[in-house]
Amino acid sequence: MPGKAWTPALDAKGNPRQDAGPVEITDLLDLEGRPPGLRIIVRREPVHPQYTKNLKPYEKATGFRCTVIATNTTGRQVQWLNARHRTHAHVESGIRRVEGADPAAGCPRSRSP
């Protein structure tokens, strides 16, 4: 995607980040047979130093890590959808970190007395 296609991502306070951003690529894909209203958004951000050991060739060449979001939410800006997804992803990561979490359910296991 050309650089001008990317919009700045929003940080936790709603301020634009110039080093990361989302772009909608729905119109570039053949989504025949997919649910109506499906939107595909790609987010790119600089590779975090913690993840440099397992980089894919694209990430090594560009210095960016990309993630894809699929949503059927209509009428919202790409920045807003990206911010909502990132917030939800942080919640899911927190659930997975809970001690004794059941990875299949994504929830803590109940402990019998």
All heavy atoms as an XYZ file, in Angstrom:
878
protein
N       0.845     -1.176      0.000
C       0.000      0.000      0.000
C       0.889      1.238      0.000
O       1.871      1.282      0.736
C      -0.887      0.019      1.236
C      -1.880     -1.125      1.368
S      -3.125     -1.210      0.082
C      -4.037      0.271      0.338
N       0.504      2.239     -0.749
C       1.288      3.478     -0.717
C       1.211      4.130      0.657
O       0.213      3.994      1.366
C       0.618      4.352     -1.775
C      -0.584      3.636     -2.251
C      -0.611      2.274     -1.660
N       2.252      4.836      1.013
C       2.315      5.471      2.326
C       1.136      6.372      2.627
O       0.664      6.429      3.763
N       0.615      7.062      1.622
C      -0.498      7.987      1.859
C      -1.823      7.271      2.136
O      -2.777      7.895      2.579
C      -0.645      8.950      0.688
C      -1.016      8.287     -0.619
C      -1.074      9.293     -1.741
C      -1.418      8.572     -3.043
N      -1.461      9.480     -4.157
N      -1.891      5.966      1.875
C      -3.122      5.214      2.135
C      -3.318      4.928      3.620
O      -4.442      4.731      4.073
C      -3.103      3.895      1.365
N      -2.243      4.907      4.359
C      -2.307      4.591      5.790
C      -2.754      5.817      6.579
O      -2.281      6.913      6.341
C      -0.937      4.134      6.292
C      -0.460      2.898      5.616
C       0.273      2.841      4.470
C      -0.683      1.554      6.018
N       0.524      1.534      4.132
C      -0.054      0.719      5.069
C      -1.352      0.966      7.079
C      -0.074     -0.664      5.159
C      -1.369     -0.412      7.173
C      -0.743     -1.206      6.218
N      -3.661      5.611      7.525
C      -4.056      6.690      8.428
C      -3.369      6.471      9.765
O      -3.111      5.323     10.143
C      -5.580      6.725      8.638
O      -5.998      5.474      9.168
C      -6.308      6.998      7.345
N      -3.055      7.522     10.499
C      -2.391      7.325     11.789
C      -3.271      6.525     12.752
O      -4.475      6.767     12.840
C      -2.173      8.754     12.309
C      -2.226      9.616     11.102
C      -3.177      8.943     10.155
N      -2.671      5.582     13.448
C      -3.381      4.848     14.492
C      -3.594      5.792     15.671
O      -2.914      6.807     15.795
C      -2.566      3.635     14.927
N      -4.538      5.443     16.516
C      -4.782      6.237     17.713
C      -4.161      5.547     18.920
O      -4.267      4.327     19.061
C      -6.289      6.401     17.936
C      -7.056      7.064     16.791
C      -8.544      7.097     17.101
C      -6.521      8.458     16.514
N      -3.525      6.333     19.789
C      -2.977      5.751     21.009
C      -4.098      5.614     22.049
O      -5.260      5.911     21.769
C      -1.793      6.569     21.541
C      -2.174      7.956     22.018
O      -3.377      8.240     22.213
O      -1.253      8.777     22.199
N      -3.750      5.174     23.259
C      -4.745      4.920     24.300
C      -5.527      6.174     24.694
O      -6.645      6.078     25.191
C      -4.057      4.324     25.526
N      -4.959      7.350     24.454
C      -5.641      8.601     24.797
C      -6.383      9.203     23.607
O      -6.942     10.282     23.699
C      -4.635      9.613     25.335
C      -4.031      9.184     26.654
C      -3.062     10.216     27.166
C      -2.476      9.745     28.492
N      -1.531     10.732     29.030
N      -6.375      8.507     22.464
C      -7.061      8.998     21.280
C      -6.232      9.923     20.412
O      -6.742     10.509     19.465
N      -4.946     10.037     20.732
C      -4.058     10.891     19.937
C      -3.470     10.093     18.777
O      -3.170      8.907     18.920
C      -2.923     11.432     20.805
C      -3.453     12.293     21.930
O      -4.331     13.119     21.726
N      -2.934     12.077     23.131
N      -3.273     10.733     17.619
C      -2.713     10.011     16.468
C      -1.253      9.626     16.681
O      -0.484     10.385     17.256
C      -2.841     11.000     15.319
C      -3.261     12.293     15.885
C      -3.632     12.101     17.308
N      -0.919      8.429     16.231
C       0.467      7.938     16.226
C       0.959      7.987     14.790
O       0.346      7.410     13.905
C       0.534      6.490     16.702
C       0.341      6.280     18.155
C       0.473      4.805     18.507
N       1.725      4.219     18.012
C       2.038      2.947     18.123
N       1.201      2.104     18.681
N       3.173      2.498     17.658
N       2.070      8.623     14.559
C       2.595      8.727     13.198
C       3.392      7.485     12.795
O       3.637      7.276     11.614
C       3.463      9.979     13.058
C       2.684     11.259     13.268
C       1.486     11.403     12.329
O       1.550     11.071     11.153
N       0.374     11.881     12.872
N       3.781      6.651     13.765
C       4.598      5.478     13.446
C       3.782      4.212     13.213
O       4.331      3.173     12.867
C       5.620      5.231     14.558
C       4.967      4.861     15.888
O       3.793      5.209     16.094
O       5.635      4.224     16.707
N       2.467      4.264     13.394
C       1.616      3.085     13.219
C       0.312      3.523     12.576
O      -0.110      4.674     12.737
C       1.341      2.426     14.567
N      -0.319      2.608     11.841
C      -1.567      3.001     11.224
C      -2.323      1.872     10.571
O      -1.744      0.861     10.197
N      -3.642      2.051     10.440
C      -4.478      1.084      9.747
C      -4.830      1.556      8.334
O      -4.762      2.749      8.025
C      -5.736      1.055     10.621
C      -5.848      2.455     11.139
C      -4.427      2.950     11.286
N      -5.208      0.597      7.503
C      -5.724      0.880      6.167
C      -6.766     -0.190      5.847
O      -6.592     -1.358      6.205
C      -4.597      0.899      5.102
C      -3.945     -0.457      4.945
C      -5.110      1.404      3.764
N      -7.851      0.211      5.224
C      -8.869     -0.763      4.832
C      -8.543     -1.292      3.443
O      -8.294     -0.516      2.517
C     -10.263     -0.140      4.842
C     -11.344     -1.163      4.546
C     -12.735     -0.700      4.914
O     -12.900      0.422      5.432
O     -13.673     -1.479      4.678
N      -8.538     -2.617      3.300
C      -8.207     -3.242      2.014
C      -9.372     -4.043      1.443
O      -9.198     -4.792      0.491
C      -6.954     -4.141      2.132
C      -7.194     -5.305      3.098
C      -5.747     -3.318      2.550
C      -6.133     -6.374      3.041
N     -10.563     -3.869      1.998
C     -11.734     -4.641      1.587
C     -11.931     -4.623      0.072
O     -12.161     -5.664     -0.545
C     -12.994     -4.095      2.284
O     -12.768     -4.103      3.695
C     -14.211     -4.919      1.959
N     -11.837     -3.449     -0.543
C     -12.093     -3.325     -1.980
C     -11.016     -3.974     -2.846
O     -11.206     -4.134     -4.048
C     -12.242     -1.855     -2.359
C     -13.491     -1.229     -1.747
O     -14.424     -1.978     -1.399
O     -13.517      0.004     -1.621
N      -9.903     -4.346     -2.252
C      -8.826     -4.982     -3.014
C      -8.936     -6.501     -3.025
O      -8.159     -7.175     -3.690
C      -7.471     -4.583     -2.423
C      -7.170     -3.088     -2.372
C      -5.852     -2.838     -1.653
C      -7.150     -2.507     -3.773
N      -9.877     -7.054     -2.257
C      -9.994     -8.500     -2.094
C     -11.252     -9.044     -2.749
O     -12.261     -8.348     -2.854
C     -10.020     -8.840     -0.597
C      -8.829     -8.359      0.218
C      -9.082     -8.597      1.694
C      -7.554     -9.043     -0.236
N     -11.183    -10.305     -3.150
C     -12.361    -11.006     -3.639
C     -13.011    -11.670     -2.428
O     -12.512    -12.676     -1.923
C     -11.970    -12.052     -4.679
C     -13.158    -12.871     -5.166
O     -14.306    -12.553     -4.800
O     -12.928    -13.842     -5.908
N     -14.093    -11.105     -1.955
C     -14.766    -11.623     -0.762
C     -16.057    -12.358     -1.109
O     -16.941    -12.494     -0.272
C     -15.038    -10.479      0.222
C     -13.798     -9.771      0.747
C     -14.188     -8.600      1.627
C     -12.896    -10.729      1.506
N     -16.138    -12.855     -2.345
C     -17.316    -13.609     -2.753
C     -17.508    -14.803     -1.826
O     -16.559    -15.514     -1.492
C     -17.160    -14.096     -4.203
C     -18.401    -14.767     -4.739
C     -18.245    -15.170     -6.195
O     -17.435    -14.558     -6.907
O     -18.938    -16.108     -6.595
N     -18.730    -15.007     -1.395
C     -19.037    -16.109     -0.497
C     -18.847    -15.756      0.969
O     -19.138    -16.564      1.848
N     -18.357    -14.570      1.238
C     -18.188    -14.109      2.622
C     -19.427    -13.338      3.044
O     -20.197    -12.877      2.207
C     -16.954    -13.204      2.744
C     -15.681    -13.843      2.277
C     -15.213    -14.869      3.272
N     -13.929    -15.415      2.842
C     -13.572    -16.648      3.046
N     -14.370    -17.477      3.663
N     -12.408    -17.079      2.643
N     -19.621    -13.182      4.342
C     -20.810    -12.458      4.808
C     -20.861    -11.027      4.258
O     -19.829    -10.368      4.129
C     -20.639    -12.434      6.329
C     -19.684    -13.535      6.639
C     -18.804    -13.678      5.436
N     -22.052    -10.548      3.932
C     -22.176     -9.172      3.447
C     -21.717     -8.188      4.527
O     -21.929     -8.411      5.709
C     -23.671     -8.999      3.168
C     -24.333    -10.276      3.508
C     -23.318    -11.241      4.002
N     -21.084     -7.122      4.094
C     -20.634     -6.107      5.039
C     -19.296     -6.391      5.680
O     -18.823     -5.607      6.507
N     -18.661     -7.499      5.306
C     -17.353     -7.827      5.885
C     -16.321     -6.788      5.464
O     -16.246     -6.420      4.293
C     -16.900     -9.213      5.437
C     -15.570     -9.697      6.011
C     -15.690     -9.919      7.519
C     -15.136    -10.983      5.329
N     -15.573     -6.298      6.424
C     -14.515     -5.314      6.157
C     -13.187     -5.892      6.633
O     -13.123     -6.511      7.698
C     -14.803     -4.013      6.911
C     -16.080     -3.351      6.455
C     -16.444     -2.176      7.320
N     -15.524     -1.058      7.115
C     -15.585      0.070      7.808
N     -16.497      0.244      8.747
N     -14.731      1.040      7.575
N     -12.141     -5.665      5.853
C     -10.805     -6.150      6.191
C      -9.895     -4.938      6.379
O      -9.759     -4.105      5.481
C     -10.240     -7.077      5.093
C     -11.223     -8.201      4.768
C      -8.876     -7.610      5.510
C     -11.519     -9.152      5.915
N      -9.266     -4.881      7.536
C      -8.393     -3.765      7.896
C      -7.028     -4.328      8.262
O      -6.935     -5.323      8.992
C      -8.984     -2.976      9.076
C     -10.342     -2.401      8.667
C      -8.029     -1.887      9.548
C     -11.179     -1.919      9.811
N      -5.982     -3.707      7.749
C      -4.616     -4.098      8.094
C      -4.021     -2.990      8.950
O      -4.183     -1.808      8.660
C      -3.746     -4.302      6.825
C      -2.301     -4.600      7.198
C      -4.322     -5.412      5.967
N      -3.350     -3.384     10.021
C      -2.651     -2.431     10.882
C      -1.170     -2.728     10.779
O      -0.751     -3.881     10.832
C      -3.098     -2.591     12.330
C      -2.287     -1.723     13.292
C      -2.579     -2.103     14.749
N      -1.651     -1.480     15.654
C      -1.778     -0.261     16.167
N      -2.807      0.471     15.846
N      -0.877      0.225     16.990
N      -0.372     -1.695     10.634
C       1.075     -1.884     10.653
C       1.666     -0.992     11.747
O       1.167      0.098     12.018
C       1.716     -1.586      9.305
C       1.788     -0.131      8.962
C       2.564      0.090      7.688
N       2.628      1.529      7.422
C       3.232      2.066      6.402
N       3.827      1.298      5.520
N       3.253      3.365      6.240
N       2.700     -1.516     12.364
C       3.416     -0.757     13.383
C       4.855     -1.231     13.391
O       5.145     -2.345     12.950
C       2.769     -0.916     14.750
C       2.742     -2.327     15.277
C       1.939     -2.428     16.563
O       1.951     -1.479     17.363
O       1.310     -3.464     16.769
N       5.759     -0.404     13.873
C       7.159     -0.826     13.913
C       7.322     -2.094     14.738
O       6.611     -2.299     15.728
C       7.874      0.352     14.576
C       6.967      1.514     14.405
C       5.578      0.950     14.386
N       8.243     -2.942     14.320
C       8.511     -4.181     15.051
C       9.085     -3.832     16.421
O      10.034     -3.056     16.525
C       9.495     -5.077     14.263
C       9.901     -6.284     15.082
C       8.879     -5.500     12.945
N       8.491     -4.383     17.453
C       8.979     -4.173     18.816
C      10.259     -4.984     18.998
O      10.333     -6.137     18.565
C       7.921     -4.623     19.821
C       8.222     -4.234     21.220
N       9.099     -4.940     22.007
C       7.787     -3.201     21.978
C       9.180     -4.368     23.192
N       8.381     -3.307     23.201
N      11.276     -4.423     19.654
C      12.542     -5.147     19.840
C      12.380     -6.524     20.495
O      13.147     -7.432     20.227
C      13.356     -4.216     20.747
C      12.788     -2.859     20.512
C      11.329     -3.067     20.196
N      11.343     -6.698     21.296
C      11.094     -7.978     21.965
C      10.798     -9.094     20.959
O      10.999    -10.260     21.246
C       9.928     -7.816     22.933
C       9.527     -9.074     23.657
C       8.361     -8.829     24.597
O       7.977     -7.690     24.854
N       7.782     -9.892     25.121
N      10.316     -8.743     19.776
C       9.883     -9.740     18.799
C      10.833     -9.914     17.620
O      10.477    -10.538     16.625
C       8.485     -9.394     18.292
C       7.477     -9.321     19.405
C       6.943     -8.113     19.805
C       7.086    -10.466     20.084
C       6.029     -8.037     20.846
C       6.185    -10.406     21.126
C       5.651     -9.189     21.502
O       4.765     -9.124     22.539
N      12.042     -9.415     17.701
C      12.953     -9.468     16.558
C      13.463    -10.875     16.248
O      13.941    -11.116     15.158
C      14.156     -8.532     16.776
O      14.805     -8.878     17.996
C      13.721     -7.080     16.811
N      13.342    -11.810     17.162
C      13.845    -13.174     16.926
C      13.002    -13.956     15.923
O      13.513    -14.803     15.215
C      13.891    -13.951     18.243
C      14.874    -13.406     19.234
C      14.824    -14.191     20.522
C      15.681    -13.521     21.583
N      15.533    -14.165     22.884
N      11.710    -13.690     15.865
C      10.804    -14.499     15.041
C      10.173    -13.714     13.895
O       9.022    -13.930     13.555
C       9.688    -15.075     15.922
C      10.241    -15.958     17.013
O      11.135    -16.751     16.762
N       9.740    -15.803     18.216
N      10.919    -12.833     13.276
C      10.363    -11.999     12.215
C      10.170    -12.776     10.917
O      10.958    -13.646     10.567
C      11.280    -10.807     11.935
C      11.442     -9.802     13.056
C      12.370     -8.680     12.622
C      10.109     -9.243     13.494
N       9.104    -12.428     10.215
C       8.849    -12.959      8.881
C       9.669    -12.128      7.889
O      10.105    -11.029      8.197
C       7.366    -12.830      8.545
C       6.431    -13.442      9.566
C       6.500    -14.949      9.501
C       5.473    -15.613     10.396
N       5.894    -15.888     11.730
N       9.901    -12.629      6.669
C      10.708    -11.884      5.687
C      10.201    -10.458      5.442
O      10.993     -9.530      5.358
C      10.603    -12.735      4.420
C      10.377    -14.125      4.927
C       9.539    -13.964      6.170
N       8.871    -10.279      5.331
C       8.333     -8.936      5.124
C       8.695     -8.014      6.293
O       9.052     -6.854      6.094
C       6.809     -8.989      4.950
C       6.177     -7.615      4.876
C       6.155     -6.924      3.674
C       5.637     -7.011      6.004
C       5.588     -5.661      3.593
C       5.074     -5.746      5.928
C       5.052     -5.079      4.725
O       4.503     -3.820      4.660
N       8.581     -8.532      7.502
C       8.875     -7.731      8.693
C      10.353     -7.349      8.739
O      10.698     -6.223      9.096
C       8.471     -8.499      9.948
C       6.974     -8.736     10.019
C       6.562     -9.745     11.064
O       7.395    -10.615     11.431
O       5.412     -9.686     11.508
N      11.209     -8.270      8.351
C      12.643     -7.970      8.305
C      12.945     -6.896      7.266
O      13.737     -5.990      7.497
C      13.445     -9.225      7.980
C      13.504    -10.224      9.108
C      14.287    -11.448      8.685
C      14.276    -12.502      9.777
N      14.955    -13.727      9.372
N      12.299     -6.997      6.109
C      12.579     -6.068      5.012
C      12.036     -4.666      5.268
O      12.657     -3.679      4.893
C      11.990     -6.616      3.705
N      10.875     -4.564      5.925
C      10.222     -3.264      6.085
C      10.371     -2.661      7.480
O      10.219     -1.456      7.642
C       8.718     -3.371      5.795
O       8.121     -4.234      6.781
C       8.462     -3.891      4.396
N      10.613     -3.516      8.475
C      10.661     -3.032      9.860
C       9.280     -2.860     10.464
O       9.138     -2.336     11.566
N       8.234     -3.322      9.743
C       6.865     -3.220     10.242
C       6.283     -4.612     10.495
O       6.565     -5.563      9.773
C       5.950     -2.515      9.237
C       6.159     -1.034      9.183
C       6.879     -0.469      8.147
C       5.626     -0.206     10.156
C       7.063      0.896      8.079
C       5.810      1.165     10.102
C       6.535      1.719      9.059
N       5.427     -4.691     11.493
C       4.640     -5.886     11.786
C       3.207     -5.563     11.392
O       2.685     -4.501     11.727
C       4.714     -6.199     13.276
C       3.888     -7.363     13.687
C       4.116     -7.649     15.185
N       3.241     -8.696     15.607
C       2.179     -8.515     16.395
N       1.903     -7.320     16.873
N       1.418     -9.522     16.727
N       2.565     -6.454     10.667
C       1.186     -6.227     10.229
C       0.243     -7.227     10.880
O       0.587     -8.399     11.047
C       1.075     -6.357      8.714
S       1.923     -5.040      7.830
N      -0.923     -6.757     11.239
C      -1.990     -7.615     11.737
C      -3.250     -7.290     10.933
O      -3.399     -6.186     10.420
C      -2.259     -7.396     13.237
O      -2.482     -6.004     13.476
C      -1.079     -7.849     14.077
N      -4.146     -8.267     10.838
C      -5.363     -8.107     10.052
C      -6.575     -8.199     10.971
O      -6.628     -9.046     11.858
C      -5.459     -9.185      8.951
C      -6.745     -9.044      8.160
C      -4.252     -9.106      8.030
N      -7.535     -7.322     10.725
C      -8.786     -7.297     11.473
C      -9.916     -7.539     10.476
O      -9.965     -6.889      9.421
C      -8.996     -5.925     12.135
C      -7.821     -5.564     13.039
C     -10.317     -5.885     12.891
C      -7.763     -4.089     13.387
N     -10.810     -8.452     10.786
C     -12.018     -8.659      9.984
C     -13.206     -8.271     10.852
O     -13.320     -8.709     11.996
C     -12.133    -10.117      9.550
N     -14.079     -7.421     10.317
C     -15.233     -6.958     11.088
C     -16.422     -6.750     10.171
O     -16.260     -6.563      8.967
C     -14.905     -5.639     11.833
O     -16.031     -5.251     12.619
C     -14.548     -4.519     10.883
N     -17.605     -6.779     10.734
C     -18.802     -6.440      9.971
C     -19.419     -5.141     10.493
O     -20.555     -4.821     10.186
C     -19.816     -7.587      9.992
C     -20.324     -7.877     11.392
O     -19.860     -7.306     12.372
N     -21.271     -8.791     11.490
N     -18.677     -4.395     11.286
C     -19.143     -3.108     11.801
C     -19.186     -2.094     10.658
O     -18.200     -1.910      9.962
C     -18.214     -2.599     12.917
O     -18.146     -3.583     13.944
C     -18.714     -1.293     13.492
N     -20.314     -1.446     10.493
C     -20.465     -0.461      9.427
C     -20.476      0.953     10.011
O     -20.713      1.147     11.200
C     -21.780     -0.682      8.657
O     -22.868     -0.575      9.576
C     -21.803     -2.037      7.992
N     -20.212      1.913      9.150
C     -20.357      3.307      9.516
C     -19.322      3.850     10.487
O     -19.544      4.887     11.092
N     -18.225      3.184     10.656
C     -17.174      3.674     11.560
C     -15.891      3.889     10.787
O     -15.604      3.197      9.820
C     -16.908      2.673     12.689
C     -18.041      2.512     13.652
C     -18.216      3.767     14.456
N     -19.170      3.550     15.531
C     -19.241      4.321     16.588
N     -18.442      5.344     16.728
N     -20.125      4.080     17.512
N     -15.092      4.858     11.260
C     -13.802      5.109     10.640
C     -12.833      3.978     10.966
O     -12.924      3.342     12.012
C     -13.222      6.424     11.148
C     -13.996      7.633     10.696
C     -13.372      8.906     11.227
O     -12.574      8.894     12.148
N     -13.755     10.022     10.636
N     -11.889      3.779     10.069
C     -10.890      2.726     10.235
C     -10.099      2.930     11.531
O      -9.818      1.970     12.241
C      -9.953      2.683      9.004
C      -8.806      1.732      9.222
C     -10.734      2.297      7.769
N      -9.766      4.166     11.861
C      -9.025      4.434     13.103
C      -9.811      3.954     14.320
O      -9.248      3.362     15.223
C      -8.741      5.927     13.264
C      -7.682      6.458     12.347
C      -7.558      7.961     12.515
O      -8.544      8.678     12.446
N      -6.344      8.417     12.727
N     -11.099      4.225     14.353
C     -11.932      3.834     15.487
C     -12.012      2.312     15.589
O     -11.893      1.754     16.682
C     -13.333      4.440     15.341
C     -14.197      4.185     16.526
C     -14.319      4.961     17.642
C     -15.068      3.062     16.721
N     -15.202      4.394     18.522
C     -15.682      3.223     17.974
C     -15.390      1.942     15.969
C     -16.593      2.306     18.498
C     -16.297      1.028     16.482
C     -16.883      1.206     17.728
N     -12.226      1.644     14.457
C     -12.309      0.183     14.465
C     -10.997     -0.435     14.939
O     -10.991     -1.395     15.709
C     -12.660     -0.335     13.070
C     -14.067      0.004     12.589
C     -14.197     -0.309     11.108
C     -15.103     -0.725     13.408
N      -9.893      0.113     14.487
C      -8.585     -0.384     14.897
C      -8.392     -0.209     16.405
O      -7.950     -1.127     17.098
C      -7.487      0.347     14.121
C      -6.115     -0.044     14.571
O      -5.718     -1.200     14.469
N      -5.379      0.918     15.097
N      -8.740      0.968     16.929
C      -8.592      1.215     18.366
C      -9.479      0.272     19.176
O      -9.053     -0.274     20.197
C      -8.930      2.666     18.683
N     -10.712      0.052     18.724
C     -11.615     -0.868     19.426
C     -11.046     -2.286     19.431
O     -11.048     -2.973     20.450
C     -12.996     -0.871     18.768
C     -13.962     -1.810     19.497
C     -15.276     -1.917     18.799
N     -15.097     -2.644     17.544
C     -16.088     -3.004     16.759
N     -17.313     -2.658     17.050
N     -15.862     -3.672     15.656
N     -10.539     -2.717     18.296
C      -9.967     -4.062     18.211
C      -8.767     -4.216     19.139
O      -8.626     -5.217     19.830
C      -9.548     -4.377     16.772
C      -8.801     -5.661     16.669
N      -9.425     -6.884     16.712
C      -7.480     -5.913     16.571
C      -8.509     -7.841     16.636
N      -7.326     -7.271     16.542
N      -7.897     -3.227     19.175
C      -6.709     -3.307     20.026
C      -7.091     -3.370     21.486
O      -6.490     -4.110     22.254
C      -5.783     -2.128     19.758
C      -5.281     -2.168     18.336
C      -3.908     -1.732     18.051
N      -2.981     -1.529     19.102
C      -1.986     -2.357     19.404
N      -1.852     -3.492     18.754
N      -1.134     -2.058     20.345
N      -8.111     -2.617     21.897
C      -8.577     -2.674     23.284
C      -9.091     -4.067     23.604
O      -8.762     -4.638     24.640
C      -9.690     -1.633     23.511
O      -9.176     -0.352     23.202
C     -10.192     -1.666     24.924
N      -9.885     -4.633     22.701
C     -10.429     -5.970     22.918
C      -9.305     -7.014     22.954
O      -9.333     -7.931     23.770
C     -11.430     -6.311     21.817
C     -12.137     -7.600     22.045
N     -13.135     -7.740     22.978
C     -11.984     -8.808     21.475
C     -13.560     -8.993     22.972
N     -12.880     -9.661     22.063
N      -8.312     -6.869     22.097
C      -7.188     -7.806     22.072
C      -6.417     -7.769     23.390
O      -5.972     -8.810     23.885
C      -6.257     -7.498     20.902
N      -6.263     -6.575     23.986
C      -5.578     -6.478     25.278
C      -6.364     -7.204     26.363
O      -5.782     -7.851     27.230
C      -5.363     -5.019     25.674
C      -4.281     -4.353     24.901
N      -2.963     -4.713     25.007
C      -4.324     -3.353     23.991
C      -2.236     -3.955     24.197
N      -3.038     -3.133     23.559
N      -7.688     -7.120     26.319
C      -8.522     -7.828     27.299
C      -8.334     -9.331     27.144
O      -8.140    -10.054     28.122
C     -10.012     -7.440     27.132
C     -10.900     -8.344     27.960
C     -10.216     -5.982     27.500
N      -8.368     -9.826     25.904
C      -8.184    -11.265     25.672
C      -6.806    -11.724     26.134
O      -6.666    -12.808     26.705
C      -8.383    -11.584     24.198
C      -9.822    -11.486     23.770
C     -10.018    -11.808     22.311
O      -9.017    -11.953     21.576
O     -11.175    -11.907     21.893
N      -5.777    -10.921     25.888
C      -4.431    -11.287     26.342
C      -4.381    -11.377     27.855
O      -3.741    -12.261     28.421
C      -3.400    -10.260     25.860
O      -3.298    -10.305     24.464
N      -5.061    -10.458     28.527
C      -5.104    -10.491     29.987
C      -5.783    -11.740     30.508
O      -5.340    -12.348     31.481
N      -6.845    -12.156     29.842
C      -7.541    -13.380     30.255
C      -6.617    -14.585     30.094
O      -6.552    -15.452     30.960
C      -8.839    -13.567     29.444
C      -9.852    -12.493     29.853
C      -9.411    -14.959     29.641
C     -11.069    -12.428     28.962
N      -5.868    -14.644     28.982
C      -4.964    -15.777     28.757
C      -3.855    -15.843     29.803
O      -3.338    -16.909     30.098
C      -4.358    -15.700     27.358
C      -5.301    -16.160     26.273
C      -4.569    -16.378     24.965
N      -3.901    -15.188     24.486
C      -4.446    -14.271     23.702
N      -5.693    -14.390     23.328
N      -3.766    -13.224     23.303
N      -3.478    -14.680     30.334
C      -2.395    -14.660     31.325
C      -2.844    -15.078     32.719
O      -2.017    -15.311     33.588
C      -1.773    -13.267     31.385
C      -0.871    -12.954     30.216
C      -0.082    -11.693     30.476
N      -0.926    -10.530     30.641
C      -1.294     -9.709     29.662
N      -0.888     -9.929     28.438
N      -2.058     -8.670     29.897
N      -4.148    -15.136     32.933
C      -4.653    -15.498     34.254
C      -4.148    -16.888     34.620
O      -4.238    -17.819     33.833
C      -6.200    -15.456     34.277
C      -6.726    -16.005     35.588
C      -6.700    -14.054     34.047
N      -3.633    -17.019     35.810
C      -3.107    -18.316     36.248
C      -4.211    -19.366     36.208
O      -5.308    -19.144     36.707
C      -2.561    -18.196     37.663
C      -1.931    -19.482     38.159
C      -1.339    -19.323     39.537
O      -0.186    -18.898     39.588
O      -2.036    -19.605     40.514
N      -3.910    -20.483     35.610
C      -4.869    -21.578     35.537
C      -5.936    -21.378     34.473
O      -6.939    -22.064     34.496
N      -5.713    -20.446     33.548
C      -6.721    -20.200     32.518
C      -6.854    -21.406     31.608
O      -5.883    -22.090     31.314
C      -6.354    -18.962     31.704
N      -8.065    -21.667     31.185
C      -8.338    -22.730     30.233
C      -8.196    -22.139     28.840
O      -9.037    -21.353     28.420
C      -9.754    -23.253     30.457
C     -10.119    -24.370     29.484
O      -9.306    -24.722     28.618
O     -11.220    -24.872     29.613
N      -7.143    -22.482     28.112
C      -6.925    -21.866     26.802
C      -8.057    -22.123     25.813
O      -8.326    -21.317     24.949
C      -5.618    -22.474     26.302
C      -5.176    -23.457     27.313
C      -6.133    -23.441     28.454
N      -8.739    -23.239     25.934
C      -9.819    -23.544     24.994
C     -11.008    -22.611     25.210
O     -11.661    -22.204     24.275
C     -10.261    -25.000     25.164
N     -11.271    -22.261     26.446
C     -12.419    -21.396     26.740
C     -12.012    -19.944     26.880
O     -12.851    -19.059     26.810
C     -13.085    -21.873     28.025
N     -10.730    -19.678     27.110
C     -10.286    -18.322     27.305
C     -10.669    -17.754     28.655
O     -10.668    -16.559     28.870
N     -11.061    -18.638     29.580
C     -11.514    -18.203     30.902
C     -10.791    -18.998     31.992
O     -10.350    -20.121     31.765
C     -13.008    -18.437     31.054
S     -13.978    -17.520     29.859
N     -10.728    -18.426     33.185
C     -10.113    -19.175     34.275
C     -10.895    -20.444     34.570
O     -12.114    -20.470     34.484
C     -10.179    -18.216     35.457
C     -10.423    -16.877     34.873
C     -11.125    -17.104     33.571
N     -10.181    -21.498     34.898
C     -10.813    -22.740     35.323
C     -11.340    -22.558     36.746
O     -10.708    -21.923     37.565
C      -9.806    -23.883     35.311
C      -9.412    -24.314     33.942
C      -8.538    -25.555     34.037
N      -8.200    -25.987     32.698
C      -6.986    -26.265     32.294
N      -5.971    -26.182     33.112
N      -6.764    -26.650     31.063
N     -12.483    -23.125     37.000
C     -12.970    -23.088     38.381
C     -12.220    -24.144     39.163
O     -11.890    -25.207     38.667
C     -14.477    -23.345     38.414
O     -14.755    -24.620     37.869
N     -11.931    -23.812     40.400
C     -11.180    -24.749     41.224
C     -12.111    -25.401     42.220
O     -12.854    -24.734     42.917
C     -10.074    -24.017     41.948
C      -9.146    -23.416     40.914
C      -7.903    -22.946     41.490
N      -7.178    -22.367     40.332
C      -5.957    -21.997     40.401
N      -5.285    -22.078     41.503
N      -5.358    -21.499     39.352
N     -12.049    -26.695     42.260
C     -12.891    -27.435     43.206
C     -12.252    -27.389     44.586
O     -11.052    -27.486     44.713
C     -13.050    -28.892     42.758
O     -13.610    -28.916     41.481
N     -13.080    -27.289     45.643
C     -12.503    -27.267     46.999
C     -11.938    -28.598     47.388
O     -12.160    -29.614     46.873
C     -13.691    -26.899     47.876
C     -14.921    -26.938     47.035
C     -14.495    -27.073     45.619
